[in-house]
């Protein structure tokens, strides 16, 4: 997914707000977005990633 896309940024912001992510988790989320192909894959990657 493209981090510079406005719809992807909205999704990232929603995940940050709903999960109350800290600074390190936010950075990991941005890294996961770049390797994920869909929102479902991103959420799956978040479940597997150790915070």
Number of C-alpha atoms within 10 A of each C-alpha: 14 13 13 8 9 10 11 16 15 11 13 19 13 12 15 16 10 9 10 11 15 10 10 9 17 17 12 15 21 15 12 18 24 12 13 17 12 12 14 10 14 20 16 12 16 16 10 9 12 8 12
